[in-house]
Amino acid sequence: MPDSEWSTMLAAATGEVLETMFFTSVGGPAAPAEPTAEPRLAVRLSFEGTPSGALALSVSEVTVRALAANFLPSEEDEPPLSQLGGVVCELANMICGSMLTRVKTEEHFRLSSPELVPEGAALLAVPPSQSLAVGEDAADGTIDLWLVLEPHAN
């Protein structure tokens, strides 16, 4: 499958998850976030099947707070910092699952548990596959996504 199809599936899966589970939208493509611009939370997970690979994402703390406020049942105005990592992990898990359901294969996929990546650590050794604006006119920030497939998958 060409890289452009994977990129399209990744963007569609991200939009679907953000709209249905986080009650926000994707405003379209965005410039990747500058590494030092603001604190970010990052997560990665791998998947096995045909194809196998890894998905990683990075979002600003401000963006995660906006998503978490829509996702978590809370009486508080802002979710506590301790819950933000779990929200980012669940976001990555849902995006990866949604994307893989679009792959035409007879084989089942196995996903690893999403793992938070320490701030400043490299996610994957390539530029982001997608950078998408979250919310109307990027009001809630951006999400950077990386998708790396094992070489035999192309």
trRosetta pair geometry for C-beta under 8 A, 3 or more apart (Angstrom, degrees):
i j d omega theta_ij theta_ji phi_ij phi_ji
1 5 4.9 -98 174 73 102 136
1 6 6.2 116 115 -49 115 89
1 103 7.9 -113 -20 -130 161 88
1 153 7.7 -38 37 155 92 86
1 154 7.3 -105 54 -132 52 51
2 5 5.1 101 65 1 77 99
2 6 7.5 -144 103 -1 46 85
2 154 8.0 56 -107 -150 30 92
3 6 5.5 -56 -153 38 41 112
3 7 6.1 42 151 -22 71 106
3 154 7.7 -13 -55 -115 79 115
4 7 5.5 -51 -146 36 33 115
4 8 6.4 37 153 -21 64 104
5 8 5.6 -52 -148 36 33 112
5 9 6.3 32 153 -17 65 105
6 9 5.7 -55 -148 38 32 110
6 10 6.2 34 153 -22 66 106
6 129 7.5 -69 119 -168 105 141
6 147 6.0 -162 156 112 118 146
6 149 7.1 -108 -115 -32 160 131
7 10 5.7 -52 -146 34 30 113
7 11 6.5 28 155 -15 63 105
7 129 5.9 -151 -108 170 85 100
7 130 6.3 149 -155 -65 83 102
7 147 7.7 -168 -88 43 55 134
8 11 6.0 -56 -149 38 30 108
8 12 6.2 27 154 -17 65 110
9 12 5.7 -57 -144 40 31 111
9 13 6.1 31 158 -20 67 107
9 99 5.2 99 141 -150 101 86
9 102 4.8 -175 -142 90 117 147
9 103 7.6 65 -162 -62 164 72
10 13 5.9 -54 -144 37 27 109
10 14 6.3 28 156 -19 62 108
10 95 7.6 42 -157 170 70 108
10 99 5.6 15 -98 -113 54 136
10 129 6.0 29 76 115 170 130
10 130 5.4 -171 113 -12 123 141
10 145 5.9 175 169 120 125 144
10 147 5.4 -122 -86 -33 144 145
11 14 5.8 -56 -147 37 29 111
11 15 6.3 29 155 -18 64 108
11 26 7.2 161 -172 146 81 165
11 130 5.5 -177 -75 -128 84 149
11 132 6.5 148 -130 -79 85 132
12 15 5.8 -56 -148 38 30 112
12 16 6.3 31 155 -20 65 107
12 99 7.9 126 71 -104 83 73
12 102 7.2 93 84 -76 128 160
13 16 5.7 -54 -146 36 30 112
13 17 6.3 26 158 -16 65 107
13 95 5.3 106 129 -162 109 65
13 96 7.8 96 148 -70 149 10
13 98 3.8 148 -151 104 98 107
13 99 3.8 -74 -32 -66 166 74
13 102 6.8 -121 -65 -7 107 131
14 17 6.0 -57 -146 38 28 107
14 18 6.2 24 159 -15 65 111
14 26 6.2 83 113 -76 99 141
14 95 5.3 21 -91 -130 67 118
14 98 8.0 171 -49 79 30 135
14 130 7.0 -161 -2 107 154 150
14 132 6.0 148 118 24 147 161
14 143 6.8 -177 -164 92 134 140
14 145 6.5 -116 -74 -46 141 154
15 18 6.0 -59 -143 40 27 107
15 19 6.1 20 162 -14 65 113
15 25 7.2 14 -149 -162 85 62
15 26 4.3 -83 -100 11 86 131
15 132 7.7 -131 -65 -167 80 155
16 19 6.1 -63 -146 40 24 106
16 20 6.0 -3 169 2 65 117
16 98 5.5 -176 79 -171 126 147
17 20 6.5 -67 -132 48 22 93
17 21 5.4 -26 -173 26 64 120
17 22 7.0 41 138 2 70 105
17 91 6.9 121 142 -153 135 67
17 94 4.6 131 -134 124 130 115
17 95 5.1 -96 7 -79 159 68
17 98 5.5 -143 -54 -8 104 154
18 21 7.2 -61 -106 54 12 81
18 22 4.9 -49 -149 53 52 119
18 24 5.2 -65 170 77 99 84
18 25 6.5 123 116 -125 117 14
18 26 5.8 115 55 -48 148 84
18 67 7.6 -79 -131 -119 86 111
18 134 6.7 -142 -143 -134 147 93
19 22 7.6 9 -19 56 10 75
19 23 7.3 43 -166 -112 35 23
19 24 7.1 -110 -90 74 43 35
19 25 5.8 39 -88 -100 92 63
19 26 7.7 -70 -44 -4 95 82
21 71 6.4 28 149 -115 83 101
21 94 6.1 -49 13 -177 166 167
22 67 4.7 -28 -151 -151 135 87
22 70 5.0 86 -175 90 60 125
22 71 5.2 -30 -109 -64 74 102
22 91 7.5 25 -55 -107 136 105
23 70 4.4 -146 51 -174 106 130
23 71 8.0 -172 16 -66 92 58
24 66 7.2 68 -74 136 156 108
24 67 6.7 -93 15 -102 140 73
24 70 6.2 175 -31 14 99 169
24 134 6.1 35 133 179 135 88
24 135 5.3 -48 -168 -80 117 70
24 140 6.3 -31 -161 22 150 159
25 134 7.9 149 84 -164 42 48
25 135 6.5 92 55 -119 72 23
25 136 6.7 50 58 -60 118 64
26 132 4.9 -32 -151 172 112 128
26 133 6.7 114 -173 72 60 62
26 134 6.7 -40 -110 -105 55 48
27 30 7.5 59 77 -57 101 109
27 132 7.5 144 49 172 64 76
27 133 3.5 -54 62 98 109 119
27 134 6.9 -39 4 31 98 4
27 135 6.2 -12 -37 84 117 39
27 136 5.9 123 -93 -138 115 21
27 137 5.8 -169 -143 -42 150 15
27 138 5.4 -120 59 -50 151 57
27 139 7.8 127 -50 6 146 74
28 132 7.1 -164 113 -147 16 76
28 133 5.7 10 56 32 59 113
29 130 7.6 -112 -117 -159 80 78
29 131 6.6 65 -166 78 69 73
29 132 6.5 -63 -110 -104 34 57
29 133 7.3 37 97 -6 16 91
30 131 4.8 -103 76 131 78 95
30 132 5.9 90 12 -173 102 10
30 133 4.2 127 -57 -55 123 78
30 138 5.8 113 -104 -98 133 127
30 142 4.5 -137 96 -114 152 123
31 131 6.2 -35 128 109 14 150
31 142 7.7 -85 68 -92 52 166
32 127 6.9 -115 -48 -171 162 95
32 128 5.0 159 -106 23 121 131
32 131 4.4 -138 -81 -72 58 149
32 142 7.6 178 -139 133 28 148
32 144 5.3 62 -139 -110 85 124
33 37 5.6 -122 -178 36 90 137
33 38 7.6 -82 -168 39 127 90
33 40 6.7 135 107 -81 156 142
33 58 6.9 -124 42 111 131 116
33 60 6.8 172 -119 -55 153 98
33 131 7.2 -179 -16 -141 66 124
33 142 5.6 -179 -56 72 97 124
33 144 5.8 -107 14 -34 98 126
34 37 3.9 108 64 -44 97 107
37 60 7.7 -67 98 -96 107 120
38 60 4.9 25 94 -137 124 118
38 61 6.9 -126 145 25 104 90
38 62 6.8 -24 151 0 150 112
39 60 6.9 97 81 -158 54 71
39 61 4.6 14 93 -15 104 125
39 119 6.8 -43 -149 -118 79 144
40 58 5.0 30 161 179 133 99
40 59 6.4 163 -155 84 88 25
40 60 5.3 -60 -99 -99 75 45
40 61 6.8 -131 -98 -30 24 70
40 119 6.8 137 63 -123 70 94
41 58 7.2 173 86 -148 38 58
41 59 6.0 -17 58 64 84 78
41 60 7.9 73 14 170 74 10
41 61 6.3 99 -22 -85 98 66
41 64 5.5 31 29 -50 132 153
41 84 6.1 -162 -55 139 161 109
41 85 6.4 -150 -155 -99 135 60
41 88 4.7 -133 122 -59 126 162
41 116 6.9 -54 -169 -139 92 103
41 119 7.9 -58 -99 -78 41 91
42 56 6.6 17 -178 179 99 102
42 57 6.9 -170 -144 96 64 43
42 58 4.1 -15 -98 -100 96 86
42 59 7.9 157 -83 18 52 55
42 88 7.6 -116 -109 167 3 144
42 116 7.1 107 80 -163 54 60
42 117 4.2 -44 99 55 106 112
42 119 7.4 135 15 -97 106 50
42 121 7.6 -153 73 65 137 89
42 123 5.6 -113 180 -87 138 113
43 56 6.8 -176 94 -148 44 64
43 57 6.0 -2 56 55 84 81
43 85 8.0 132 -75 -162 115 70
43 88 5.0 160 -21 135 129 103
43 89 5.3 -177 -131 -92 154 58
43 91 7.7 129 43 66 142 92
43 92 4.5 -128 98 -24 125 152
43 114 4.8 24 171 176 125 111
43 115 6.4 160 -154 78 76 34
43 116 5.5 -45 -96 -99 82 45
43 117 6.3 -173 -94 -3 23 87
44 54 6.0 13 -178 178 108 112
44 55 6.9 173 -150 92 64 45
44 56 3.8 -21 -99 -98 94 94
44 57 7.8 161 -84 15 55 53
44 92 7.4 -137 -106 -162 16 154
44 114 7.2 164 83 -150 21 71
44 115 6.2 -24 62 60 70 85
44 117 5.8 54 -2 -50 100 120
44 123 5.9 157 -63 -160 123 83
44 124 7.1 141 -117 -48 138 95
44 146 7.8 -24 -110 66 104 116
45 54 7.0 176 93 -151 36 71
45 55 5.8 -7 61 60 81 88
45 56 7.8 161 18 -82 52 54
45 92 5.7 140 2 137 116 122
45 93 6.7 73 -13 -86 166 66
45 96 6.0 -86 76 -33 124 164
45 111 6.0 25 153 -176 129 95
45 112 5.0 -171 -162 71 82 88
45 113 6.8 -131 -119 110 111 21
45 114 4.3 -62 -57 -94 119 63
45 115 6.9 139 -81 10 67 72
46 52 7.4 22 173 179 97 90
46 53 7.0 -155 -151 112 73 31
46 54 4.6 -38 -102 -97 75 82
46 55 7.8 164 -98 19 28 64
46 111 7.5 165 89 -153 42 53
46 112 4.7 43 49 5 79 127
47 52 6.3 -161 100 -145 63 58
47 53 6.1 1 55 58 89 64
47 54 7.3 167 15 -91 70 33
47 55 7.1 31 -8 -4 111 102
47 96 6.2 175 -48 178 132 124
47 100 6.4 -141 -176 -79 164 144
47 109 5.1 1 -178 -177 115 117
47 110 6.7 158 -157 79 63 45
47 111 4.9 -24 -101 -100 89 67
47 112 7.2 -128 -72 4 43 76
48 52 4.8 1 -125 -116 50 111
48 109 6.7 152 75 -159 46 64
48 110 4.6 -10 55 56 99 99
49 52 6.1 147 42 -78 45 68
49 100 7.3 91 49 -155 151 127
49 103 8.0 122 111 94 132 150
49 105 6.8 121 156 107 114 156
49 107 5.0 159 -162 118 92 117
49 108 6.5 -122 -111 107 121 33
49 109 3.7 -69 -28 -102 148 69
49 110 6.6 154 -49 14 90 65
50 105 5.2 170 79 -143 98 144
50 107 4.9 90 21 37 103 146
50 153 7.5 168 -168 -114 54 84
51 103 7.7 -128 21 -146 78 149
51 149 4.9 17 135 -157 148 114
51 150 6.1 -169 -178 42 100 88
51 152 7.3 174 -128 89 97 73
51 153 2.9 43 -123 -120 141 123
52 149 7.3 123 81 -158 41 66
52 150 4.7 25 74 -4 90 129
52 153 6.9 -148 39 -62 51 122
53 147 6.6 41 139 -179 141 73
53 148 5.4 -177 -167 96 102 53
53 149 4.0 -58 -82 -108 136 47
53 150 5.7 -137 -77 -15 69 69
53 153 6.5 -32 -52 -18 113 163
54 124 6.3 163 97 -93 126 130
54 146 7.5 -3 110 112 92 101
54 147 7.7 174 88 -149 51 39
54 148 5.0 1 54 57 92 99
55 92 6.3 161 112 -169 110 95
55 95 6.9 -170 163 100 148 105
55 96 4.6 -168 35 -92 155 107
55 99 7.5 146 -91 43 146 147
55 145 7.1 -22 -166 -168 90 95
55 146 6.9 154 -158 84 42 64
55 147 5.6 -5 -106 -103 76 71
56 92 7.5 -17 -139 -132 28 130
56 117 7.2 23 -148 -23 117 145
56 123 4.1 150 148 178 155 116
56 124 5.3 180 15 -19 139 108
56 145 7.3 156 85 -157 52 48
56 146 4.2 1 56 52 97 112
57 88 7.4 -159 89 -171 107 93
57 91 7.0 -98 78 111 151 109
57 92 5.3 -164 24 -95 117 96
57 95 7.0 74 -43 48 146 156
57 143 6.0 -6 -169 -179 115 99
57 144 6.5 155 -156 84 59 54
57 145 4.9 -16 -101 -103 89 70
57 146 7.2 -162 -73 20 43 72
58 123 6.4 -107 -46 -61 115 149
58 128 7.9 -104 33 -92 109 122
58 143 7.4 157 77 -160 46 54
58 144 4.6 -9 56 59 96 106
59 63 4.4 -114 175 87 105 129
59 64 5.3 128 105 -56 119 86
59 67 7.5 3 151 1 160 141
59 88 6.4 -161 39 -117 115 108
59 91 7.7 -6 -6 94 145 161
59 134 7.6 37 -137 -24 117 151
59 141 6.7 100 -167 114 84 131
59 142 7.5 -160 -127 98 68 47
59 143 4.9 -19 -90 -109 100 78
59 144 7.5 -174 -70 23 50 69
60 63 4.5 98 56 4 81 101
60 64 7.0 -147 95 -4 44 84
60 141 4.7 -124 36 -155 121 152
60 142 7.3 71 -8 48 105 66
61 64 5.6 -53 -147 37 34 112
61 65 6.3 39 153 -23 66 103
61 84 6.9 14 -142 -174 78 160
62 65 5.8 -53 -152 32 29 113
62 66 6.7 28 151 -17 62 104
62 140 7.5 -168 128 -168 89 59
62 141 5.6 141 88 -51 101 138
63 66 5.7 -55 -153 35 34 110
63 67 6.3 29 152 -15 67 107
63 134 5.5 94 -146 52 115 150
63 140 5.4 100 -124 151 74 84
63 141 3.4 -103 -69 63 110 139
63 142 7.0 -99 -76 45 153 29
63 143 6.7 -176 155 -67 154 79
64 67 5.7 -57 -145 41 33 109
64 68 5.8 33 157 -21 69 110
64 84 4.8 73 138 -159 133 106
64 87 5.9 130 -168 89 95 125
64 88 5.7 -35 -118 -64 125 100
65 68 5.7 -54 -139 39 27 111
65 69 6.4 35 157 -27 62 103
65 78 6.0 -14 -162 -150 115 100
65 79 6.7 -169 -138 43 67 91
65 84 6.8 -33 -73 -104 63 120
66 69 5.9 -50 -151 27 28 114
66 70 7.1 16 153 -8 59 105
66 134 7.4 141 86 124 133 127
66 135 7.0 -42 146 -52 151 134
66 140 4.3 -139 95 -143 164 117
66 141 7.3 165 23 15 136 108
67 70 6.1 -68 -161 40 34 104
67 71 5.9 18 152 -14 72 120
67 87 6.2 147 104 161 106 129
67 91 6.8 17 153 -82 153 137
67 134 7.4 -54 -63 -178 106 147
67 140 7.4 116 -48 164 76 139
68 71 5.5 -66 -134 45 33 106
68 72 5.3 3 -180 2 76 116
68 79 4.3 -88 136 23 128 147
68 83 6.3 125 -157 113 138 108
68 84 5.9 -82 -52 -106 153 67
68 87 4.4 -75 -91 -87 97 168
69 72 7.3 -47 -108 44 16 90
69 74 7.4 -88 -133 50 54 125
69 77 7.8 -14 -123 165 120 46
69 78 6.8 -51 -83 -119 109 48
69 79 6.3 -146 -74 -15 58 98
71 87 6.0 131 72 -135 146 110
71 90 7.7 153 171 90 149 136
72 79 5.3 77 53 -94 148 134
72 83 6.3 39 -88 157 163 145
72 87 6.9 -76 -41 -86 113 117
74 79 5.7 -162 -39 -90 168 80
76 79 6.7 128 81 -89 119 35
76 80 7.4 41 81 -39 165 77
79 83 4.7 -90 166 71 118 130
79 84 6.6 144 101 -65 116 74
79 87 7.4 97 96 -37 162 142
80 83 5.4 92 66 4 76 100
80 84 8.0 -125 105 -22 45 85
81 84 5.7 -41 -158 5 44 119
82 85 7.5 -51 -177 20 36 103
83 86 5.6 -58 -164 41 55 114
83 87 6.2 58 143 -26 79 104
84 87 5.5 -54 -151 33 37 114
84 88 6.5 34 154 -17 69 103
85 88 5.8 -55 -149 36 33 108
85 89 6.4 32 153 -18 66 106
85 116 5.1 -30 -152 -77 112 141
86 89 5.6 -53 -145 37 33 112
86 90 6.3 30 156 -17 66 107
87 90 5.9 -56 -147 39 29 109
87 91 6.3 36 152 -24 63 106
88 91 5.5 -50 -147 33 32 117
88 92 6.6 32 155 -18 64 103
88 114 7.8 -159 117 145 71 140
88 116 7.0 80 84 -102 126 90
89 92 5.9 -54 -152 35 31 109
89 93 6.4 32 152 -19 65 108
89 113 7.8 3 -170 169 123 77
89 114 3.9 162 -153 91 82 127
89 115 7.6 55 -114 -62 111 11
89 116 6.7 -67 -65 -56 104 80
90 93 5.5 -53 -145 38 34 115
90 94 6.2 31 157 -17 67 107
90 114 7.6 -141 -49 35 25 148
91 94 6.0 -59 -148 38 27 107
91 95 6.3 24 157 -17 64 108
92 95 5.9 -56 -144 38 29 109
92 96 6.2 27 159 -17 65 109
92 114 4.5 126 78 -119 126 140
93 96 6.1 -58 -147 38 25 108
93 97 6.3 22 157 -15 62 111
93 111 6.8 114 -139 143 80 150
93 114 5.2 -105 -53 -27 91 125
94 97 5.8 -57 -144 40 29 111
94 98 6.1 29 159 -19 65 109
95 98 5.8 -57 -145 38 28 110
95 99 6.2 27 157 -19 64 108
95 145 7.3 -124 153 -120 153 134
96 99 5.9 -57 -147 37 28 110
96 100 6.2 21 158 -15 65 110
96 111 6.0 122 116 -123 135 133
97 100 6.0 -60 -143 40 28 106
97 101 6.5 34 157 -27 63 103
97 111 6.8 -59 -73 -42 84 156
98 101 5.9 -51 -152 25 30 113
98 102 7.5 30 150 -20 58 103
99 102 6.0 -61 -169 27 38 113
99 103 7.6 43 141 -30 66 97
99 147 7.8 -134 166 -108 164 137
100 103 5.4 -36 -158 11 51 118
100 109 4.9 -52 178 9 148 164
100 111 7.8 -150 2 -66 158 111
103 109 7.8 85 53 -49 137 130
112 115 7.7 -30 128 -17 115 101
117 121 5.0 -135 171 74 96 119
117 123 5.9 160 56 -100 177 73
118 121 4.6 83 66 -15 83 123
122 125 6.5 31 164 -79 135 65
123 146 5.7 150 122 13 125 149
124 146 4.4 173 35 149 130 151
124 148 5.2 -167 -169 -23 147 136
126 129 7.8 43 110 -57 119 76
126 146 6.5 137 72 -147 94 113
126 148 6.3 142 23 -87 133 112
128 131 5.2 83 101 -56 147 88
128 144 4.2 -96 -102 -170 149 97
128 145 6.0 92 -165 60 101 38
128 146 5.5 -98 -124 -71 55 75
129 145 5.6 -57 59 104 95 83
129 146 5.5 123 -4 -133 95 34
129 147 4.5 -18 -9 26 165 87
130 144 7.4 167 92 -154 55 43
130 145 4.5 1 59 54 97 108
130 147 7.8 36 1 -3 98 107
131 142 5.7 11 -180 177 90 128
131 143 7.4 174 -151 85 49 43
131 144 5.0 -12 -105 -105 84 74
131 145 7.5 -172 -77 20 38 70
132 142 6.5 155 79 -156 38 76
132 143 5.3 -14 60 57 91 90
132 145 7.3 16 3 -1 105 112
133 137 7.2 -77 163 161 144 15
133 138 3.6 -83 -147 -83 115 84
133 141 7.8 -178 -151 112 57 26
133 142 5.7 -47 -101 -99 45 79
134 138 6.9 64 44 -136 49 52
134 139 7.9 -96 99 62 65 59
134 140 4.3 -75 107 84 100 104
134 141 5.4 0 45 71 113 66
134 142 6.3 174 -1 -106 90 21
134 143 5.6 81 -51 -18 116 100
135 138 6.6 76 69 -160 87 11
135 139 4.1 -92 120 57 131 90
135 140 3.5 112 -12 6 134 103
135 141 7.6 66 20 27 115 52
136 139 5.4 20 68 -2 68 122
138 141 6.7 22 -179 -133 80 3
138 142 6.3 -9 -142 -65 109 82
149 153 3.9 -98 163 65 123 147
149 154 6.8 130 94 -49 132 79
150 153 5.3 106 64 -18 69 107
151 154 6.9 -52 -170 16 45 101
